[in-house]
């Protein structure tokens, strides 16, 4: 599932997805306007 948020004229994409490391858990991947991604 994707969510898009705007910060001024930039957009931040948030993706909630099943965890690739732990079965049965989820992770959130946040993609910043410059393309950098962090996963929590």
PQR file with spaces between the fields and no chain letter, atoms N, CA, C, O and H, PARSE charges and radii, in Angstrom:
ATOM       1  N    UNK     1       0.847   -1.153    0.000 -0.4000 1.5000
ATOM       2  CA   UNK     1       0.000    0.000    0.000 -0.0000 2.0000
ATOM       3  C    UNK     1       0.903    1.229    0.000  0.5500 1.7000
ATOM       4  O    UNK     1       1.879    1.278    0.748 -0.5500 1.4000
ATOM       5  N    UNK     2       0.594    2.197   -0.813 -0.4000 1.5000
ATOM       6  CA   UNK     2       1.382    3.416   -0.945 -0.0000 2.0000
ATOM       7  C    UNK     2       0.602    4.607   -0.410  0.5500 1.7000
ATOM       8  O    UNK     2      -0.617    4.695   -0.560 -0.5500 1.4000
ATOM       9  H    UNK     2      -0.199    2.156   -1.421  0.4000 1.0000
ATOM      10  N    UNK     3       1.328    5.511    0.211 -0.4000 1.5000
ATOM      11  CA   UNK     3       0.782    6.798    0.623 -0.0000 2.0000
ATOM      12  C    UNK     3       1.745    7.861    0.133  0.5500 1.7000
ATOM      13  O    UNK     3       2.961    7.670    0.147 -0.5500 1.4000
ATOM      14  H    UNK     3       2.318    5.439    0.333  0.4000 1.0000
ATOM      15  N    UNK     4       1.189    8.986   -0.300 -0.4000 1.5000
ATOM      16  CA   UNK     4       2.007   10.102   -0.763 -0.0000 2.0000
ATOM      17  C    UNK     4       1.686   11.319    0.091  0.5500 1.7000
ATOM      18  O    UNK     4       0.519   11.641    0.317 -0.5500 1.4000
ATOM      19  H    UNK     4       0.201    9.141   -0.311  0.4000 1.0000
ATOM      20  N    UNK     5       2.720   11.987    0.559 -0.4000 1.5000
ATOM      21  CA   UNK     5       2.564   13.200    1.342 -0.0000 2.0000
ATOM      22  C    UNK     5       3.382   14.293    0.676  0.5500 1.7000
ATOM      23  O    UNK     5       4.452   14.036    0.124 -0.5500 1.4000
ATOM      24  H    UNK     5       3.668   11.725    0.375  0.4000 1.0000
ATOM      25  N    UNK     6       2.869   15.511    0.732 -0.4000 1.5000
ATOM      26  CA   UNK     6       3.658   16.598    0.160 -0.0000 2.0000
ATOM      27  C    UNK     6       4.277   17.429    1.273  0.5500 1.7000
ATOM      28  O    UNK     6       3.676   17.681    2.318 -0.5500 1.4000
ATOM      29  H    UNK     6       1.999   15.719    1.181  0.4000 1.0000
ATOM      30  N    UNK     7       5.498   17.838    0.997 -0.4000 1.5000
ATOM      31  CA   UNK     7       6.266   18.704    1.894 -0.0000 2.0000
ATOM      32  C    UNK     7       6.677   19.888    1.042  0.5500 1.7000
ATOM      33  O    UNK     7       7.681   19.838    0.331 -0.5500 1.4000
ATOM      34  H    UNK     7       5.986   17.634    0.149  0.4000 1.0000
ATOM      35  N    UNK     8       5.891   20.959    1.119 -0.4000 1.5000
ATOM      36  CA   UNK     8       6.111   22.084    0.207 -0.0000 2.0000
ATOM      37  C    UNK     8       5.756   21.623   -1.196  0.5500 1.7000
ATOM      38  O    UNK     8       4.638   21.166   -1.429 -0.5500 1.4000
ATOM      39  H    UNK     8       5.075   20.999    1.697  0.4000 1.0000
ATOM      40  N    UNK     9       6.686   21.735   -2.133 -0.4000 1.5000
ATOM      41  CA   UNK     9       6.440   21.276   -3.505 -0.0000 2.0000
ATOM      42  C    UNK     9       6.996   19.864   -3.738  0.5500 1.7000
ATOM      43  O    UNK     9       6.880   19.332   -4.842 -0.5500 1.4000
ATOM      44  H    UNK     9       7.594   22.107   -1.944  0.4000 1.0000
ATOM      45  N    UNK    10       7.593   19.260   -2.713 -0.4000 1.5000
ATOM      46  CA   UNK    10       8.160   17.914   -2.819 -0.0000 2.0000
ATOM      47  C    UNK    10       7.182   16.873   -2.282  0.5500 1.7000
ATOM      48  O    UNK    10       6.321   17.182   -1.459 -0.5500 1.4000
ATOM      49  H    UNK    10       7.687   19.692   -1.817  0.4000 1.0000
ATOM      50  N    UNK    11       7.323   15.650   -2.752 -0.4000 1.5000
ATOM      51  CA   UNK    11       6.486   14.553   -2.292 -0.0000 2.0000
ATOM      52  C    UNK    11       7.329   13.491   -1.611  0.5500 1.7000
ATOM      53  O    UNK    11       8.444   13.191   -2.038 -0.5500 1.4000
ATOM      54  H    UNK    11       8.022   15.398   -3.420  0.4000 1.0000
ATOM      55  N    UNK    12       6.778   12.928   -0.546 -0.4000 1.5000
ATOM      56  CA   UNK    12       7.393   11.830    0.186 -0.0000 2.0000
ATOM      57  C    UNK    12       6.493   10.620   -0.012  0.5500 1.7000
ATOM      58  O    UNK    12       5.281   10.705    0.186 -0.5500 1.4000
ATOM      59  H    UNK    12       5.872   13.172   -0.199  0.4000 1.0000
ATOM      60  N    UNK    13       7.083    9.489   -0.402 -0.4000 1.5000
ATOM      61  CA   UNK    13       6.300    8.272   -0.621 -0.0000 2.0000
ATOM      62  C    UNK    13       6.524    7.317    0.552  0.5500 1.7000
ATOM      63  O    UNK    13       7.660    7.074    0.959 -0.5500 1.4000
ATOM      64  H    UNK    13       8.067    9.419   -0.562  0.4000 1.0000
ATOM      65  N    UNK    14       5.439    6.787    1.085 -0.4000 1.5000
ATOM      66  CA   UNK    14       5.502    5.797    2.159 -0.0000 2.0000
ATOM      67  C    UNK    14       4.845    4.521    1.657  0.5500 1.7000
ATOM      68  O    UNK    14       3.733    4.543    1.128 -0.5500 1.4000
ATOM      69  H    UNK    14       4.516    6.984    0.755  0.4000 1.0000
ATOM      70  N    UNK    15       5.542    3.422    1.828 -0.4000 1.5000
ATOM      71  CA   UNK    15       5.026    2.123    1.391 -0.0000 2.0000
ATOM      72  C    UNK    15       5.000    1.183    2.595  0.5500 1.7000
ATOM      73  O    UNK    15       6.010    1.004    3.276 -0.5500 1.4000
ATOM      74  H    UNK    15       6.445    3.404    2.257  0.4000 1.0000
ATOM      75  N    UNK    16       3.850    0.594    2.846 -0.4000 1.5000
ATOM      76  CA   UNK    16       3.723   -0.420    3.886 -0.0000 2.0000
ATOM      77  C    UNK    16       3.693   -1.758    3.169  0.5500 1.7000
ATOM      78  O    UNK    16       2.875   -1.984    2.277 -0.5500 1.4000
ATOM      79  H    UNK    16       3.030    0.740    2.293  0.4000 1.0000
ATOM      80  N    UNK    17       4.604   -2.648    3.574 -0.4000 1.5000
ATOM      81  CA   UNK    17       4.753   -3.914    2.863 -0.0000 2.0000
ATOM      82  C    UNK    17       5.157   -5.018    3.840  0.5500 1.7000
ATOM      83  O    UNK    17       5.660   -4.739    4.929 -0.5500 1.4000
ATOM      84  H    UNK    17       5.269   -2.464    4.299  0.4000 1.0000
ATOM      85  N    UNK    18       4.935   -6.267    3.444 -0.4000 1.5000
ATOM      86  CA   UNK    18       5.395   -7.373    4.302 -0.0000 2.0000
ATOM      87  C    UNK    18       6.908   -7.314    4.445  0.5500 1.7000
ATOM      88  O    UNK    18       7.620   -7.005    3.490 -0.5500 1.4000
ATOM      89  H    UNK    18       4.527   -6.493    2.560  0.4000 1.0000
ATOM      90  N    UNK    19       7.390   -7.611    5.639 -0.4000 1.5000
ATOM      91  CA   UNK    19       8.823   -7.585    5.906 -0.0000 2.0000
ATOM      92  C    UNK    19       9.528   -8.671    5.118  0.5500 1.7000
ATOM      93  O    UNK    19       9.059   -9.807    5.044 -0.5500 1.4000
ATOM      94  H    UNK    19       6.811   -7.862    6.415  0.4000 1.0000
ATOM      95  N    UNK    20      10.671   -8.309    4.527 -0.4000 1.5000
ATOM      96  CA   UNK    20      11.461   -9.284    3.782 -0.0000 2.0000
ATOM      97  C    UNK    20      12.320  -10.126    4.721  0.5500 1.7000
ATOM      98  O    UNK    20      12.814  -11.184    4.331 -0.5500 1.4000
ATOM      99  H    UNK    20      11.053   -7.387    4.588  0.4000 1.0000
ATOM     100  N    UNK    21      12.501   -9.657    5.961 -0.4000 1.5000
ATOM     101  CA   UNK    21      13.373  -10.345    6.906 -0.0000 2.0000
ATOM     102  C    UNK    21      12.610  -11.227    7.902  0.5500 1.7000
ATOM     103  O    UNK    21      13.106  -12.279    8.306 -0.5500 1.4000
ATOM     104  H    UNK    21      12.100   -8.797    6.277  0.4000 1.0000
ATOM     105  N    UNK    22      11.405  -10.798    8.296 -0.4000 1.5000
ATOM     106  CA   UNK    22      10.658  -11.509    9.332 -0.0000 2.0000
ATOM     107  C    UNK    22       9.273  -11.842    8.821  0.5500 1.7000
ATOM     108  O    UNK    22       8.487  -10.943    8.521 -0.5500 1.4000
ATOM     109  H    UNK    22      11.003   -9.944    7.968  0.4000 1.0000
ATOM     110  N    UNK    23       8.970  -13.107    8.719 -0.4000 1.5000
ATOM     111  CA   UNK    23       7.675  -13.559    8.230 -0.0000 2.0000
ATOM     112  C    UNK    23       6.575  -13.147    9.207  0.5500 1.7000
ATOM     113  O    UNK    23       6.727  -13.330   10.414 -0.5500 1.4000
ATOM     114  H    UNK    23       9.608  -13.837    8.963  0.4000 1.0000
ATOM     115  N    UNK    24       5.474  -12.595    8.705 -0.4000 1.5000
ATOM     116  CA   UNK    24       4.346  -12.206    9.531 -0.0000 2.0000
ATOM     117  C    UNK    24       4.409  -10.781   10.046  0.5500 1.7000
ATOM     118  O    UNK    24       3.478  -10.335   10.716 -0.5500 1.4000
ATOM     119  H    UNK    24       5.351  -12.445    7.724  0.4000 1.0000
ATOM     120  N    UNK    25       5.486  -10.048    9.754 -0.4000 1.5000
ATOM     121  CA   UNK    25       5.624   -8.669   10.183 -0.0000 2.0000
ATOM     122  C    UNK    25       5.596   -7.751    8.960  0.5500 1.7000
ATOM     123  O    UNK    25       5.736   -8.200    7.822 -0.5500 1.4000
ATOM     124  H    UNK    25       6.243  -10.410    9.210  0.4000 1.0000
ATOM     125  N    UNK    26       5.414   -6.466    9.221 -0.4000 1.5000
ATOM     126  CA   UNK    26       5.396   -5.468    8.157 -0.0000 2.0000
ATOM     127  C    UNK    26       6.484   -4.440    8.401  0.5500 1.7000
ATOM     128  O    UNK    26       6.986   -4.296    9.516 -0.5500 1.4000
ATOM     129  H    UNK    26       5.300   -6.102   10.145  0.4000 1.0000
ATOM     130  N    UNK    27       6.840   -3.728    7.345 -0.4000 1.5000
ATOM     131  CA   UNK    27       7.806   -2.646    7.441 -0.0000 2.0000
ATOM     132  C    UNK    27       7.271   -1.458    6.668  0.5500 1.7000
ATOM     133  O    UNK    27       6.420   -1.603    5.791 -0.5500 1.4000
ATOM     134  H    UNK    27       6.433   -3.845    6.439  0.4000 1.0000
ATOM     135  N    UNK    28       7.775   -0.288    6.999 -0.4000 1.5000
ATOM     136  CA   UNK    28       7.406    0.907    6.262 -0.0000 2.0000
ATOM     137  C    UNK    28       8.666    1.430    5.575  0.5500 1.7000
ATOM     138  O    UNK    28       9.709    1.609    6.205 -0.5500 1.4000
ATOM     139  H    UNK    28       8.467   -0.170    7.712  0.4000 1.0000
ATOM     140  N    UNK    29       8.546    1.667    4.283 -0.4000 1.5000
ATOM     141  CA   UNK    29       9.652    2.204    3.491 -0.0000 2.0000
ATOM     142  C    UNK    29       9.294    3.642    3.118  0.5500 1.7000
ATOM     143  O    UNK    29       8.252    3.897    2.514 -0.5500 1.4000
ATOM     144  H    UNK    29       7.699    1.522    3.772  0.4000 1.0000
ATOM     145  N    UNK    30      10.165    4.568    3.484 -0.4000 1.5000
ATOM     146  CA   UNK    30       9.937    5.988    3.240 -0.0000 2.0000
ATOM     147  C    UNK    30      10.946    6.448    2.202  0.5500 1.7000
ATOM     148  O    UNK    30      12.155    6.332    2.406 -0.5500 1.4000
ATOM     149  H    UNK    30      11.011    4.360    3.975  0.4000 1.0000
ATOM     150  N    UNK    31      10.445    6.970    1.088 -0.4000 1.5000
ATOM     151  CA   UNK    31      11.302    7.472    0.014 -0.0000 2.0000
ATOM     152  C    UNK    31      11.229    8.988    0.014  0.5500 1.7000
ATOM     153  O    UNK    31      10.168    9.579   -0.186 -0.5500 1.4000
ATOM     154  H    UNK    31       9.464    7.064    0.922  0.4000 1.0000
ATOM     155  N    UNK    32      12.380    9.603    0.242 -0.4000 1.5000
ATOM     156  CA   UNK    32      12.485   11.063    0.291 -0.0000 2.0000
ATOM     157  C    UNK    32      12.491   11.632   -1.124  0.5500 1.7000
ATOM     158  O    UNK    32      12.704   10.894   -2.086 -0.5500 1.4000
ATOM     159  H    UNK    32      13.242    9.123    0.405  0.4000 1.0000
ATOM     160  N    UNK    33      12.259   12.946   -1.261 -0.4000 1.5000
ATOM     161  CA   UNK    33      12.239   13.568   -2.600 -0.0000 2.0000
ATOM     162  C    UNK    33      13.502   13.335   -3.423  0.5500 1.7000
ATOM     163  O    UNK    33      13.414   13.244   -4.648 -0.5500 1.4000
ATOM     164  H    UNK    33      12.086   13.545   -0.479  0.4000 1.0000
ATOM     165  N    UNK    34      14.673   13.237   -2.796 -0.4000 1.5000
ATOM     166  CA   UNK    34      15.919   13.009   -3.523 -0.0000 2.0000
ATOM     167  C    UNK    34      16.122   11.551   -3.947  0.5500 1.7000
ATOM     168  O    UNK    34      17.081   11.242   -4.655 -0.5500 1.4000
ATOM     169  H    UNK    34      14.744   13.311   -1.802  0.4000 1.0000
ATOM     170  N    UNK    35      15.223   10.649   -3.516 -0.4000 1.5000
ATOM     171  CA   UNK    35      15.323    9.244   -3.892 -0.0000 2.0000
ATOM     172  C    UNK    35      15.888    8.352   -2.800  0.5500 1.7000
ATOM     173  O    UNK    35      15.885    7.129   -2.941 -0.5500 1.4000
ATOM     174  H    UNK    35      14.445   10.900   -2.941  0.4000 1.0000
ATOM     175  N    UNK    36      16.378    8.947   -1.702 -0.4000 1.5000
ATOM     176  CA   UNK    36      16.903    8.146   -0.588 -0.0000 2.0000
ATOM     177  C    UNK    36      15.756    7.416    0.101  0.5500 1.7000
ATOM     178  O    UNK    36      14.700    7.995    0.353 -0.5500 1.4000
ATOM     179  H    UNK    36      16.380    9.940   -1.587  0.4000 1.0000
ATOM     180  N    UNK    37      15.976    6.141    0.400 -0.4000 1.5000
ATOM     181  CA   UNK    37      14.934    5.337    1.046 -0.0000 2.0000
ATOM     182  C    UNK    37      15.424    4.840    2.398  0.5500 1.7000
ATOM     183  O    UNK    37      16.580    4.445    2.542 -0.5500 1.4000
ATOM     184  H    UNK    37      16.834    5.670    0.195  0.4000 1.0000
ATOM     185  N    UNK    38      14.541    4.864    3.380 -0.4000 1.5000
ATOM     186  CA   UNK    38      14.838    4.262    4.676 -0.0000 2.0000
ATOM     187  C    UNK    38      13.700    3.329    5.049  0.5500 1.7000
ATOM     188  O    UNK    38      12.541    3.583    4.721 -0.5500 1.4000
ATOM     189  H    UNK    38      13.601    5.185    3.263  0.4000 1.0000
ATOM     190  N    UNK    39      14.037    2.258    5.729 -0.4000 1.5000
ATOM     191  CA   UNK    39      13.053    1.232    6.100 -0.0000 2.0000
ATOM     192  C    UNK    39      13.039    1.108    7.610  0.5500 1.7000
ATOM     193  O    UNK    39      14.084    1.010    8.254 -0.5500 1.4000
ATOM     194  H    UNK    39      14.979    2.051    5.995  0.4000 1.0000
ATOM     195  N    UNK    40      11.841    1.113    8.160 -0.4000 1.5000
ATOM     196  CA   UNK    40      11.680    0.967    9.602 -0.0000 2.0000
ATOM     197  C    UNK    40      10.725   -0.156    9.887  0.5500 1.7000
ATOM     198  O    UNK    40      10.447   -0.449   11.050 -0.5500 1.4000
ATOM     199  H    UNK    40      10.993    1.192    7.637  0.4000 1.0000
